[in-house]
Amino acid sequence: MRMMHNFFRIGGVAADLPHGWIDKCLDFCDYFFTGVVEYQKLITRNPIFLEWVEGIGIVSGKEVLSFLFCDFIL
């Protein structure tokens, strides 16, 4: 965790965003969105990546619902 627990306070946070942060964030979004199609191809069609991740962390639908709803509805 990069943020310390005392950063969050009642009514907000300890410090506001630095000047220019929003512009830098929007610039990054523009940069990132131009490559989304390429990133998707790298992940969905890359046999090395698929071999690395297929079959890892398989959970059933019932397990997912129990995680989401903390067993309240099951």
LUMDOTOR-825671 format. One record per atom (N, C-alpha, C, O, CB): residue in three letters; residue number from 1; x, y, z; atom name. Coordinates in steps of 0.05 Angstrom, whole numbers, always signed. Glycine has a CB too. Example, Ala and Ser with C-alpha at 12.3 -4.5 7.8 and 13.67 -1.06 7.14 Angstrom:
# LUMDOTOR-825671
residu  num  px  py  pz  atome
ala  1  +264  -114  +156  N
ala  1  +246  -90  +156  CA
ala  1  +264  -66  +156  C
ala  1  +285  -66  +169  O
ala  1  +226  -89  +181  CB
ser  2  +257  -45  +142  N
ser  2  +273  -21  +143  CA
ser  2  +258  +1  +157  C
ser  2  +268  +23  +161  O
ser  2  +282  -12  +114  CB
This chain:
# LUMDOTOR-825671
residu  num  px  py  pz  atome
met  1  +17  -24  +0  N
met  1  +0  +0  +0  CA
met  1  +18  +25  +0  C
met  1  +34  +29  +18  O
met  1  -19  +0  +24  CB
arg  2  +15  +41  -20  N
arg  2  +31  +65  -22  CA
arg  2  +20  +88  -5  C
arg  2  +36  +105  +4  O
arg  2  +33  +73  -51  CB
met  3  -6  +88  -1  N
met  3  -17  +109  +16  CA
met  3  -19  +99  +44  C
met  3  -25  +76  +50  O
met  3  -46  +117  +6  CB
met  4  -12  +117  +62  N
met  4  -13  +110  +91  CA
met  4  -42  +110  +100  C
met  4  -58  +124  +88  O
met  4  +5  +128  +108  CB
his  5  -48  +96  +121  N
his  5  -75  +94  +131  CA
his  5  -86  +121  +140  C
his  5  -110  +126  +140  O
his  5  -77  +74  +153  CB
asn  6  -68  +139  +149  N
asn  6  -78  +165  +159  CA
asn  6  -82  +185  +136  C
asn  6  -88  +208  +142  O
asn  6  -58  +176  +179  CB
phe  7  -78  +177  +111  N
phe  7  -83  +196  +89  CA
phe  7  -112  +202  +86  C
phe  7  -120  +225  +81  O
phe  7  -72  +184  +63  CB
phe  8  -129  +182  +90  N
phe  8  -158  +185  +88  CA
phe  8  -168  +195  +115  C
phe  8  -162  +185  +136  O
phe  8  -172  +159  +81  CB
arg  9  -184  +217  +114  N
arg  9  -195  +228  +138  CA
arg  9  -225  +234  +135  C
arg  9  -235  +235  +113  O
arg  9  -180  +254  +145  CB
ile  10  -238  +238  +158  N
ile  10  -266  +245  +157  CA
ile  10  -269  +271  +142  C
ile  10  -256  +291  +148  O
ile  10  -278  +247  +186  CB
gly  11  -286  +270  +122  N
gly  11  -290  +294  +106  CA
gly  11  -272  +297  +82  C
gly  11  -275  +316  +67  O
gly  11  -287  +318  +123  CB
gly  12  -254  +277  +77  N
gly  12  -237  +279  +53  CA
gly  12  -211  +265  +58  C
gly  12  -209  +244  +71  O
gly  12  -232  +307  +46  CB
val  13  -190  +276  +46  N
val  13  -163  +265  +48  CA
val  13  -145  +287  +59  C
val  13  -152  +310  +61  O
val  13  -153  +254  +21  CB
ala  14  -120  +279  +65  N
ala  14  -101  +298  +77  CA
ala  14  -92  +320  +58  C
ala  14  -86  +342  +67  O
ala  14  -77  +283  +87  CB
ala  15  -91  +314  +32  N
ala  15  -82  +334  +13  CA
ala  15  -98  +331  -13  C
ala  15  -107  +310  -20  O
ala  15  -51  +331  +7  CB
asp  16  -101  +354  -27  N
asp  16  -115  +354  -52  CA
asp  16  -96  +344  -74  C
asp  16  -73  +341  -70  O
asp  16  -127  +382  -58  CB
leu  17  -107  +340  -98  N
leu  17  -91  +333  -121  CA
leu  17  -71  +355  -128  C
leu  17  -79  +379  -126  O
leu  17  -108  +326  -146  CB
pro  18  -47  +349  -136  N
pro  18  -28  +370  -143  CA
pro  18  -37  +385  -168  C
pro  18  -51  +374  -185  O
pro  18  +0  +358  -147  CB
his  19  -27  +409  -171  N
his  19  -34  +425  -194  CA
his  19  -25  +411  -220  C
his  19  -2  +402  -221  O
his  19  -21  +454  -192  CB
gly  20  -43  +409  -240  N
gly  20  -36  +397  -265  CA
gly  20  -42  +367  -266  C
gly  20  -38  +355  -287  O
gly  20  -8  +402  -271  CB
trp  21  -51  +355  -244  N
trp  21  -55  +326  -244  CA
trp  21  -76  +318  -263  C
trp  21  -73  +298  -277  O
trp  21  -63  +317  -216  CB
ile  22  -98  +333  -265  N
ile  22  -120  +325  -283  CA
ile  22  -111  +326  -312  C
ile  22  -118  +307  -327  O
ile  22  -144  +344  -279  CB
asp  23  -96  +346  -319  N
asp  23  -86  +347  -347  CA
asp  23  -68  +323  -353  C
asp  23  -69  +312  -375  O
asp  23  -70  +373  -352  CB
lys  24  -50  +316  -334  N
lys  24  -33  +293  -338  CA
lys  24  -49  +267  -340  C
lys  24  -42  +249  -356  O
lys  24  -12  +291  -316  CB
cys  25  -70  +265  -324  N
cys  25  -87  +241  -325  CA
cys  25  -101  +239  -352  C
cys  25  -102  +217  -364  O
cys  25  -107  +242  -302  CB
leu  26  -112  +261  -362  N
leu  26  -126  +261  -388  CA
leu  26  -106  +255  -410  C
leu  26  -113  +241  -429  O
leu  26  -139  +288  -393  CB
asp  27  -81  +265  -408  N
asp  27  -61  +259  -429  CA
asp  27  -55  +229  -429  C
asp  27  -52  +217  -450  O
asp  27  -35  +275  -423  CB
phe  28  -53  +217  -405  N
phe  28  -48  +188  -404  CA
phe  28  -71  +173  -416  C
phe  28  -67  +153  -430  O
phe  28  -43  +180  -375  CB
cys  29  -96  +181  -410  N
cys  29  -119  +167  -421  CA
cys  29  -119  +168  -452  C
cys  29  -124  +148  -465  O
cys  29  -146  +180  -411  CB
asp  30  -112  +191  -463  N
asp  30  -110  +193  -492  CA
asp  30  -89  +174  -503  C
asp  30  -93  +161  -523  O
asp  30  -103  +222  -500  CB
tyr  31  -66  +173  -489  N
tyr  31  -44  +155  -497  CA
tyr  31  -52  +126  -495  C
tyr  31  -47  +110  -513  O
tyr  31  -19  +161  -480  CB
phe  32  -64  +119  -472  N
phe  32  -72  +91  -467  CA
phe  32  -93  +81  -486  C
phe  32  -91  +59  -497  O
phe  32  -81  +88  -438  CB
phe  33  -114  +98  -491  N
phe  33  -136  +89  -508  CA
phe  33  -127  +84  -537  C
phe  33  -140  +68  -551  O
phe  33  -158  +110  -508  CB
thr  34  -106  +97  -546  N
thr  34  -97  +92  -573  CA
thr  34  -86  +63  -576  C
thr  34  -84  +53  -599  O
thr  34  -76  +112  -581  CB
gly  35  -77  +51  -554  N
gly  35  -66  +24  -556  CA
gly  35  -83  +2  -546  C
gly  35  -74  -21  -545  O
gly  35  -41  +24  -541  CB
val  36  -108  +8  -538  N
val  36  -125  -13  -526  CA
val  36  -129  -36  -544  C
val  36  -129  -59  -535  O
val  36  -152  -1  -518  CB
val  37  -134  -31  -570  N
val  37  -138  -53  -589  CA
val  37  -113  -71  -590  C
val  37  -116  -96  -590  O
val  37  -145  -43  -617  CB
glu  38  -90  -59  -591  N
glu  38  -65  -75  -591  CA
glu  38  -62  -91  -565  C
glu  38  -54  -114  -566  O
glu  38  -41  -57  -596  CB
tyr  39  -67  -78  -542  N
tyr  39  -65  -92  -517  CA
tyr  39  -84  -116  -516  C
tyr  39  -77  -137  -506  O
tyr  39  -71  -73  -493  CB
gln  40  -108  -112  -526  N
gln  40  -128  -134  -526  CA
gln  40  -118  -157  -543  C
gln  40  -121  -180  -536  O
gln  40  -155  -124  -537  CB
lys  41  -106  -151  -567  N
lys  41  -96  -172  -584  CA
lys  41  -73  -187  -570  C
lys  41  -71  -212  -572  O
lys  41  -86  -161  -610  CB
leu  42  -56  -173  -556  N
leu  42  -34  -185  -542  CA
leu  42  -43  -205  -521  C
leu  42  -31  -226  -516  O
leu  42  -16  -164  -529  CB
ile  43  -65  -198  -507  N
ile  43  -74  -215  -486  CA
ile  43  -92  -237  -495  C
ile  43  -90  -260  -486  O
ile  43  -89  -198  -465  CB
thr  44  -111  -231  -514  N
thr  44  -131  -251  -521  CA
thr  44  -120  -271  -542  C
thr  44  -132  -293  -544  O
thr  44  -155  -238  -532  CB
arg  45  -100  -265  -556  N
arg  45  -90  -283  -577  CA
arg  45  -62  -293  -573  C
arg  45  -51  -307  -590  O
arg  45  -93  -269  -604  CB
asn  46  -49  -285  -552  N
asn  46  -22  -292  -547  CA
asn  46  -20  -320  -534  C
asn  46  -29  -323  -512  O
asn  46  -8  -271  -529  CB
pro  47  -10  -340  -549  N
pro  47  -10  -367  -538  CA
pro  47  +7  -370  -513  C
pro  47  +1  -386  -496  O
pro  47  +0  -386  -559  CB
ile  48  +29  -354  -511  N
ile  48  +46  -356  -487  CA
ile  48  +30  -346  -463  C
ile  48  +30  -359  -442  O
ile  48  +72  -340  -491  CB
phe  49  +17  -323  -466  N
phe  49  +1  -312  -444  CA
phe  49  -22  -331  -436  C
phe  49  -27  -336  -413  O
phe  49  -10  -284  -451  CB
leu  50  -36  -342  -457  N
leu  50  -58  -360  -452  CA
leu  50  -49  -385  -437  C
leu  50  -62  -395  -419  O
leu  50  -72  -367  -478  CB
glu  51  -26  -396  -445  N
glu  51  -16  -420  -432  CA
glu  51  -9  -414  -403  C
glu  51  -12  -431  -386  O
glu  51  +9  -431  -447  CB
trp  52  +0  -390  -398  N
trp  52  +8  -382  -371  CA
trp  52  -16  -378  -353  C
trp  52  -14  -384  -329  O
trp  52  +24  -355  -373  CB
val  53  -39  -369  -363  N
val  53  -62  -362  -346  CA
val  53  -86  -381  -347  C
val  53  -102  -381  -329  O
val  53  -71  -335  -352  CB
glu  54  -88  -397  -368  N
glu  54  -112  -415  -370  CA
glu  54  -112  -435  -348  C
glu  54  -92  -448  -342  O
glu  54  -112  -429  -397  CB
gly  55  -136  -439  -336  N
gly  55  -139  -458  -315  CA
gly  55  -130  -449  -287  C
gly  55  -132  -464  -268  O
gly  55  -124  -483  -322  CB
ile  56  -121  -425  -285  N
ile  56  -112  -414  -260  CA
ile  56  -135  -398  -247  C
ile  56  -147  -381  -260  O
ile  56  -86  -396  -263  CB
gly  57  -140  -403  -222  N
gly  57  -160  -388  -208  CA
gly  57  -189  -393  -217  C
gly  57  -205  -374  -217  O
gly  57  -154  -359  -210  CB
ile  58  -195  -417  -224  N
ile  58  -223  -422  -233  CA
ile  58  -241  -424  -209  C
ile  58  -235  -439  -190  O
ile  58  -224  -449  -250  CB
val  59  -263  -409  -209  N
val  59  -283  -410  -188  CA
val  59  -310  -414  -200  C
val  59  -315  -406  -223  O
val  59  -282  -384  -170  CB
ser  60  -328  -426  -185  N
ser  60  -355  -431  -195  CA
ser  60  -372  -406  -192  C
ser  60  -364  -387  -178  O
ser  60  -368  -455  -180  CB
gly  61  -394  -406  -206  N
gly  61  -412  -383  -203  CA
gly  61  -422  -380  -175  C
gly  61  -425  -357  -165  O
gly  61  -436  -387  -222  CB
lys  62  -427  -402  -161  N
lys  62  -436  -401  -133  CA
lys  62  -415  -388  -115  C
lys  62  -421  -372  -98  O
lys  62  -444  -429  -123  CB
glu  63  -390  -395  -120  N
glu  63  -368  -383  -105  CA
glu  63  -366  -353  -110  C
glu  63  -363  -337  -91  O
glu  63  -341  -396  -112  CB
val  64  -369  -345  -135  N
val  64  -368  -316  -141  CA
val  64  -390  -301  -126  C
val  64  -385  -280  -114  O
val  64  -371  -311  -171  CB
leu  65  -414  -312  -127  N
leu  65  -437  -299  -113  CA
leu  65  -432  -298  -83  C
leu  65  -439  -279  -70  O
leu  65  -463  -314  -119  CB
ser  66  -420  -319  -72  N
ser  66  -415  -319  -43  CA
ser  66  -394  -297  -36  C
ser  66  -396  -286  -15  O
ser  66  -405  -346  -34  CB
phe  67  -375  -293  -54  N
phe  67  -355  -271  -49  CA
phe  67  -368  -244  -51  C
phe  67  -363  -226  -35  O
phe  67  -332  -273  -69  CB
leu  68  -386  -241  -71  N
leu  68  -398  -215  -76  CA
leu  68  -418  -208  -54  C
leu  68  -420  -185  -46  O
leu  68  -412  -215  -102  CB
phe  69  -434  -228  -45  N
phe  69  -455  -222  -27  CA
phe  69  -450  -233  +1  C
phe  69  -468  -234  +17  O
phe  69  -481  -233  -37  CB
cys  70  -426  -241  +6  N
cys  70  -418  -251  +33  CA
cys  70  -437  -272  +44  C
cys  70  -443  -271  +68  O
cys  70  -416  -228  +52  CB
asp  71  -446  -290  +28  N
asp  71  -464  -312  +35  CA
asp  71  -491  -303  +46  C
asp  71  -505  -319  +58  O
asp  71  -450  -329  +56  CB
phe  72  -499  -278  +42  N
phe  72  -524  -268  +51  CA
phe  72  -547  -280  +35  C
phe  72  -569  -285  +46  O
phe  72  -526  -238  +49  CB
ile  73  -543  -285  +9  N
ile  73  -566  -295  -7  CA
ile  73  -564  -325  -13  C
ile  73  -582  -336  -26  O
ile  73  -567  -279  -33  CB
leu  74  -542  -338  -6  N
leu  74  -539  -366  -12  CA
leu  74  -547  -384  +11  C
leu  74  -546  -408  +9  O
leu  74  -511  -372  -20  CB
